[in-house]
Amino acid sequence: MSIGKYLNKNKIGALILIIVIIIAFGFGGFGGGFLSNNQNNIAKINKTNVTTKDLINYINGSGISQKAIQENLDDNIIEELLSSLVSTTLLNLEIKDFGIQFSENSLSQKIKLNKNFINENGIFQRIKYEKFLLENNISAPFFEKRLKDRELQKKLFDYIGAGTVSPKFLVTKLFKNENRKLEINFIDLETFYKNDNKINDKDLLQFIDENQEILMIEYINFRYSKINPLSLIGINEFNQEFFDKIDEIENDILNGIDFDSIISKFDLKIKAIDNYSHSGEDNSIENKVYKKRNTKTDIFESGENFIIYNIEDIQNKKPDIKNLQTKNEILKLVNQKNKFDYNRKLLEKIRNEKFTEKDFLELGKNKIQSLILNSVKDNKKFEINSVQMLYSLPINTLTLINDEQDKIYLAQVKSYKDIELDKNNDNYKSFINKENTRIKNSILKSYDLFLNLKYNVNINQVAINNVKNLFQ
């Protein structure tokens, strides 16, 4: 059972949680107990103690059932809950240190403006608030404390990133990088690969010899009997007598009675199959037996028949290209290898600067196509990761890219064309917000490093074990 879903409601944001959890366990870790003679303290942040009672209260308020905790003890659910509690405590210490406040009046206004508690006229309805508390089985003081804590934490991180304003040139750069048009030339390499007609039996046999260890195929010799009411009880009716005899056959197999004895006992006709290998998704009886070849003798249902079989022999052999299906499968593998080798050699030449624009033109001749990508998100032709890679390359760069069907192309970055930025456009505002978010995230990462120096966190493993014992 995943426990992540139980903890999500206590998270302020992914980045914030990462920061505080790194701090919570990045220092002291799980030692033998920083106060082994005081098992009431389960963690210590600088001089602030987190007690066992604090953790129990936090668990009770988490909404996680006792059963869920018991089922996930071995998956460190107690450690995760403690991590979340330590994170919250650490944030509260920062809030206190910065003197951040959220008044009772502000809290009241926050509740009264909640859309879940107002009527169609925008007026706060006390009955809706109380109904919400009852339905969620929480008290007003608990809900209001949680709401206040969340708002204080939000204010803390707003304070850390306060005044973040992205310079216009960074916003413009971000806009241009993501929206400029990119002209490319490309060649579909499919026409340069060695096609099936040029791959002969000698090529296939050579490929098999070079890769026989991984290409060995299991061939089986087996016998089987097709069982139905007519063959088993002499009438064409699925009655109780028929199913009783099927049960008897199953019991004989389970009791180790050999195949020949069972066949003789029920006077069944058998068919022998030699040197059989798999046939893809073929739904034949033979193929079903092949799939069950690891069990020597068994019975299974197939359509309106029951099949009893016995594996006589299993041998590993090289693929036999006289078998048309096997030959086609080997042909596909050889084809794939040829494509891979061609692409690898071409890419090596490009990386070693032994394949130039002149070579590109010579290779392409009348097969070169042109395309204009409208932005870094334009994946109508090529797979999105290939598009993003193209946008990161200088003009005239040659590289290999692929589309959604994994077809490979040789591409050349031809030219970029910047799009004029209208600063009055809503699109511009979205890029301001995007760049501001990027800068804020960078600030928060720096804040994380600052907290690593400011706080020392130690964990009392003995106390953790005691809490776990409470749920055993």
NUPATI-151016 format. One record per residue (C-alpha): residue number from 1; residue in one letter; x, y, z. Coordinates in steps of 0.5 Angstrom, whole numbers, plus 500, padded with zeros to 3 digits. Layout:
N
- NUM A X Y Z .
...
This chain:
472
- 1 M 500 500 500 .
- 2 S 503 507 498 .
- 3 I 503 512 504 .
- 4 G 505 518 500 .
- 5 K 497 519 499 .
- 6 Y 496 520 506 .
- 7 L 502 525 507 .
- 8 N 500 530 501 .
- 9 K 495 534 505 .
- 10 N 500 537 509 .
- 11 K 505 539 504 .
- 12 I 506 546 502 .
- 13 G 509 545 495 .
- 14 A 514 540 492 .
- 15 L 520 544 493 .
- 16 I 518 546 500 .
- 17 L 517 539 502 .
- 18 I 524 537 499 .
- 19 I 528 543 503 .
- 20 V 525 541 509 .
- 21 I 526 533 509 .
- 22 I 533 534 507 .
- 23 I 534 538 513 .
- 24 A 530 534 517 .
- 25 F 534 528 516 .
- 26 G 541 531 513 .
- 27 F 544 532 519 .
- 28 G 544 527 525 .
- 29 G 540 522 521 .
- 30 F 538 516 525 .
- 31 G 543 515 530 .
- 32 G 542 510 536 .
- 33 G 539 516 540 .
- 34 F 542 523 542 .
- 35 L 538 522 549 .
- 36 S 538 515 550 .
- 37 N 536 516 557 .
- 38 N 530 520 555 .
- 39 Q 526 516 551 .
- 40 N 520 522 551 .
- 41 N 524 526 546 .
- 42 I 524 523 539 .
- 43 A 528 529 535 .
- 44 K 532 535 537 .
- 45 I 532 541 532 .
- 46 N 538 545 535 .
- 47 K 535 546 542 .
- 48 T 528 545 541 .
- 49 N 525 538 543 .
- 50 V 520 534 539 .
- 51 T 517 529 544 .
- 52 T 514 522 543 .
- 53 K 507 526 545 .
- 54 D 508 531 539 .
- 55 L 509 525 534 .
- 56 I 503 521 537 .
- 57 N 499 527 537 .
- 58 Y 501 529 530 .
- 59 I 499 522 527 .
- 60 N 492 522 531 .
- 61 G 491 529 527 .
- 62 S 494 526 520 .
- 63 G 488 522 518 .
- 64 I 491 515 517 .
- 65 S 488 509 520 .
- 66 Q 491 505 525 .
- 67 K 491 499 521 .
- 68 A 494 503 515 .
- 69 I 500 505 520 .
- 70 Q 501 497 522 .
- 71 E 501 495 515 .
- 72 N 506 500 513 .
- 73 L 511 500 519 .
- 74 D 516 496 515 .
- 75 D 516 501 509 .
- 76 N 518 506 514 .
- 77 I 511 510 515 .
- 78 I 513 512 522 .
- 79 E 520 515 520 .
- 80 E 516 519 514 .
- 81 L 511 522 519 .
- 82 L 516 524 524 .
- 83 S 520 527 518 .
- 84 S 514 531 516 .
- 85 L 513 533 523 .
- 86 V 520 535 524 .
- 87 S 519 539 517 .
- 88 T 513 543 520 .
- 89 T 517 544 527 .
- 90 L 523 547 523 .
- 91 L 518 552 519 .
- 92 N 515 554 525 .
- 93 L 522 556 528 .
- 94 E 523 560 522 .
- 95 I 517 563 522 .
- 96 K 518 565 529 .
- 97 D 525 567 528 .
- 98 F 523 572 522 .
- 99 G 517 575 527 .
- 100 I 512 573 521 .
- 101 Q 504 573 524 .
- 102 F 497 572 522 .
- 103 S 492 575 526 .
- 104 E 486 572 528 .
- 105 N 482 577 524 .
- 106 S 486 575 518 .
- 107 L 484 568 520 .
- 108 S 477 569 520 .
- 109 Q 477 573 514 .
- 110 K 480 567 510 .
- 111 I 475 562 513 .
- 112 K 469 567 511 .
- 113 L 472 568 504 .
- 114 N 472 561 503 .
- 115 K 468 559 497 .
- 116 N 466 552 500 .
- 117 F 462 556 506 .
- 118 I 459 562 502 .
- 119 N 452 562 499 .
- 120 E 450 564 492 .
- 121 N 450 571 494 .
- 122 G 457 571 497 .
- 123 I 455 571 504 .
- 124 F 459 567 509 .
- 125 Q 454 561 512 .
- 126 R 456 558 519 .
- 127 I 452 552 518 .
- 128 K 456 550 512 .
- 129 Y 462 551 516 .
- 130 E 460 547 521 .
- 131 K 457 541 516 .
- 132 F 464 541 513 .
- 133 L 467 540 520 .
- 134 L 463 534 521 .
- 135 E 463 531 514 .
- 136 N 471 531 515 .
- 137 N 471 529 522 .
- 138 I 475 535 525 .
- 139 S 474 540 530 .
- 140 A 474 548 529 .
- 141 P 480 549 533 .
- 142 F 484 543 529 .
- 143 F 482 546 522 .
- 144 E 483 553 524 .
- 145 K 490 552 527 .
- 146 R 492 548 521 .
- 147 L 489 553 516 .
- 148 K 493 558 520 .
- 149 D 500 554 520 .
- 150 R 499 553 512 .
- 151 E 498 561 511 .
- 152 L 504 562 516 .
- 153 Q 508 558 512 .
- 154 K 506 561 505 .
- 155 K 508 568 508 .
- 156 L 515 565 510 .
- 157 F 516 563 503 .
- 158 D 513 569 500 .
- 159 Y 518 573 505 .
- 160 I 524 569 502 .
- 161 G 522 570 495 .
- 162 A 520 577 496 .
- 163 G 521 582 491 .
- 164 T 523 577 486 .
- 165 V 523 581 479 .
- 166 S 526 578 473 .
- 167 P 530 583 469 .
- 168 K 526 584 462 .
- 169 F 532 582 458 .
- 170 L 531 575 462 .
- 171 V 524 575 460 .
- 172 T 525 577 453 .
- 173 K 531 571 453 .
- 174 L 526 566 455 .
- 175 F 521 568 451 .
- 176 K 525 568 444 .
- 177 N 529 561 446 .
- 178 E 522 558 447 .
- 179 N 518 561 441 .
- 180 R 523 563 436 .
- 181 K 522 559 429 .
- 182 L 527 554 427 .
- 183 E 529 552 420 .
- 184 I 532 545 419 .
- 185 N 534 540 413 .
- 186 F 533 533 414 .
- 187 I 534 526 411 .
- 188 D 530 520 412 .
- 189 L 535 515 413 .
- 190 E 530 509 412 .
- 191 T 532 509 404 .
- 192 F 539 508 406 .
- 193 Y 539 502 410 .
- 194 K 540 495 407 .
- 195 N 533 492 405 .
- 196 D 530 485 406 .
- 197 N 531 484 399 .
- 198 K 539 485 400 .
- 199 I 539 480 406 .
- 200 N 541 473 404 .
- 201 D 541 466 408 .
- 202 K 548 467 409 .
- 203 D 547 474 412 .
- 204 L 542 470 417 .
- 205 L 546 464 418 .
- 206 Q 552 469 420 .
- 207 F 548 473 425 .
- 208 I 546 467 428 .
- 209 D 553 464 429 .
- 210 E 555 471 432 .
- 211 N 549 471 437 .
- 212 Q 547 464 438 .
- 213 E 548 464 445 .
- 214 I 542 469 446 .
- 215 L 538 466 440 .
- 216 M 538 459 442 .
- 217 I 531 456 442 .
- 218 E 528 451 446 .
- 219 Y 525 445 442 .
- 220 I 520 440 445 .
- 221 N 518 433 444 .
- 222 F 511 432 447 .
- 223 R 505 428 447 .
- 224 Y 498 430 448 .
- 225 S 491 428 448 .
- 226 K 484 432 446 .
- 227 I 479 430 452 .
- 228 N 472 432 451 .
- 229 P 465 428 453 .
- 230 L 465 424 447 .
- 231 S 472 421 447 .
- 232 L 472 420 455 .
- 233 I 465 418 456 .
- 234 G 462 416 449 .
- 235 I 457 421 449 .
- 236 N 457 428 447 .
- 237 E 454 432 453 .
- 238 F 458 436 459 .
- 239 N 455 432 464 .
- 240 Q 457 431 472 .
- 241 E 460 424 470 .
- 242 F 465 428 465 .
- 243 F 467 433 470 .
- 244 D 468 427 475 .
- 245 K 473 424 471 .
- 246 I 476 430 469 .
- 247 D 477 431 477 .
- 248 E 480 424 477 .
- 249 I 485 426 472 .
- 250 E 487 432 475 .
- 251 N 488 428 482 .
- 252 D 492 423 478 .
- 253 I 497 428 476 .
- 254 L 497 431 482 .
- 255 N 499 424 485 .
- 256 G 504 423 481 .
- 257 I 501 418 476 .
- 258 D 505 417 470 .
- 259 F 502 420 463 .
- 260 D 502 413 460 .
- 261 S 498 410 466 .
- 262 I 493 416 465 .
- 263 I 492 415 458 .
- 264 S 491 407 459 .
- 265 K 486 408 464 .
- 266 F 481 412 461 .
- 267 D 483 409 454 .
- 268 L 485 416 451 .
- 269 K 488 417 444 .
- 270 I 494 421 444 .
- 271 K 498 425 438 .
- 272 A 506 426 438 .
- 273 I 509 432 436 .
- 274 D 517 433 435 .
- 275 N 521 439 435 .
- 276 Y 516 444 436 .
- 277 S 518 451 438 .
- 278 H 514 457 439 .
- 279 S 509 460 434 .
- 280 G 508 467 436 .
- 281 E 501 469 438 .
- 282 D 499 462 435 .
- 283 N 493 460 439 .
- 284 S 494 453 437 .
- 285 I 494 447 442 .
- 286 E 501 446 441 .
- 287 N 503 453 442 .
- 288 K 499 453 449 .
- 289 V 503 446 451 .
- 290 Y 509 450 449 .
- 291 K 508 456 453 .
- 292 K 507 451 459 .
- 293 R 513 447 458 .
- 294 N 516 448 464 .
- 295 T 511 443 467 .
- 296 K 512 436 465 .
- 297 T 505 433 465 .
- 298 D 499 437 466 .
- 299 I 491 438 464 .
- 300 F 488 445 461 .
- 301 E 482 447 458 .
- 302 S 482 449 451 .
- 303 G 476 451 448 .
- 304 E 471 446 448 .
- 305 N 476 441 450 .
- 306 F 481 439 456 .
- 307 I 488 437 454 .
- 308 I 493 433 458 .
- 309 Y 500 433 455 .
- 310 N 507 430 457 .
- 311 I 513 433 455 .
- 312 E 518 428 453 .
- 313 D 524 432 451 .
- 314 I 527 439 451 .
- 315 Q 533 441 447 .
- 316 N 536 448 446 .
- 317 K 538 449 438 .
- 318 K 540 454 434 .
- 319 P 534 458 430 .
- 320 D 532 454 424 .
- 321 I 531 459 418 .
- 322 K 528 453 414 .
- 323 N 522 455 418 .
- 324 L 519 461 415 .
- 325 Q 516 464 421 .
- 326 T 523 463 425 .
- 327 K 527 466 419 .
- 328 N 522 472 419 .
- 329 E 524 473 426 .
- 330 I 531 473 425 .
- 331 L 531 477 419 .
- 332 K 527 483 423 .
- 333 L 533 482 428 .
- 334 V 538 483 423 .
- 335 N 535 489 420 .
- 336 Q 535 492 426 .
- 337 K 542 491 427 .
- 338 N 544 494 421 .
- 339 K 540 500 422 .
- 340 F 543 501 429 .
- 341 D 550 500 426 .
- 342 Y 549 505 420 .
- 343 N 546 510 425 .
- 344 R 552 509 430 .
- 345 K 557 510 425 .
- 346 L 554 516 422 .
- 347 L 553 519 429 .
- 348 E 561 517 431 .
- 349 K 563 521 424 .
- 350 I 559 527 426 .
- 351 R 562 527 433 .
- 352 N 569 526 430 .
- 353 E 567 532 425 .
- 354 K 568 527 420 .
- 355 F 562 528 417 .
- 356 T 561 535 414 .
- 357 E 555 539 411 .
- 358 K 558 537 404 .
- 359 D 557 530 406 .
- 360 F 550 532 408 .
- 361 L 549 535 401 .
- 362 E 552 529 398 .
- 363 L 548 524 402 .
- 364 G 542 527 401 .
- 365 K 542 529 394 .
- 366 N 534 530 392 .
- 367 K 532 527 399 .
- 368 I 533 533 403 .
- 369 Q 527 536 406 .
- 370 S 526 542 410 .
- 371 L 521 544 415 .
- 372 I 520 550 420 .
- 373 L 519 549 427 .
- 374 N 514 554 430 .
- 375 S 517 553 438 .
- 376 V 521 549 442 .
- 377 K 514 545 443 .
- 378 D 512 544 436 .
- 379 N 512 536 436 .
- 380 K 508 535 430 .
- 381 K 513 532 426 .
- 382 F 519 530 431 .
- 383 E 519 527 438 .
- 384 I 519 533 443 .
- 385 N 526 531 446 .
- 386 S 529 531 439 .
- 387 V 525 538 438 .
- 388 Q 528 541 445 .
- 389 M 535 538 443 .
- 390 L 535 541 436 .
- 391 Y 533 548 439 .
- 392 S 539 547 444 .
- 393 L 544 547 438 .
- 394 P 548 552 434 .
- 395 I 547 553 426 .
- 396 N 549 548 421 .
- 397 T 550 543 427 .
- 398 L 548 536 424 .
- 399 T 545 531 429 .
- 400 L 540 525 429 .
- 401 I 533 525 431 .
- 402 N 527 521 431 .
- 403 D 519 521 431 .
- 404 E 514 518 435 .
- 405 Q 515 512 431 .
- 406 D 522 512 432 .
- 407 K 524 513 425 .
- 408 I 531 516 425 .
- 409 Y 533 522 421 .
- 410 L 539 526 420 .
- 411 A 538 533 421 .
- 412 Q 541 540 420 .
- 413 V 540 546 424 .
- 414 K 539 551 418 .
- 415 S 537 558 422 .
- 416 Y 533 561 427 .
- 417 K 528 567 427 .
- 418 D 526 571 433 .
- 419 I 519 573 434 .
- 420 E 517 580 436 .
- 421 L 515 580 443 .
- 422 D 509 584 445 .
- 423 K 510 586 452 .
- 424 N 502 588 452 .
- 425 N 500 581 451 .
- 426 D 498 576 456 .
- 427 N 503 571 453 .
- 428 Y 508 576 456 .
- 429 K 506 576 463 .
- 430 S 506 569 463 .
- 431 F 513 569 461 .
- 432 I 514 574 467 .
- 433 N 511 569 472 .
- 434 K 515 563 469 .
- 435 E 522 567 470 .
- 436 N 520 569 476 .
- 437 T 518 562 479 .
- 438 R 525 560 476 .
- 439 I 528 565 480 .
- 440 K 524 564 486 .
- 441 N 526 556 486 .
- 442 S 533 558 485 .
- 443 I 533 563 491 .
- 444 L 529 557 495 .
- 445 K 535 552 493 .
- 446 S 540 557 496 .
- 447 Y 535 558 502 .
- 448 D 536 550 503 .
- 449 L 543 551 504 .
- 450 F 542 556 509 .
- 451 L 538 552 513 .
- 452 N 543 546 513 .
- 453 L 548 551 516 .
- 454 K 543 554 521 .
- 455 Y 540 548 524 .
- 456 N 542 541 527 .
- 457 V 537 536 527 .
- 458 N 538 529 531 .
- 459 I 534 523 531 .
- 460 N 533 518 537 .
- 461 Q 532 511 534 .
- 462 V 530 508 541 .
- 463 A 524 513 541 .
- 464 I 522 511 534 .
- 465 N 522 504 536 .
- 466 N 518 505 542 .
- 467 V 513 509 538 .
- 468 K 513 503 533 .
- 469 N 512 498 538 .
- 470 L 505 502 540 .
- 471 F 502 500 533 .
- 472 Q 505 492 533 .
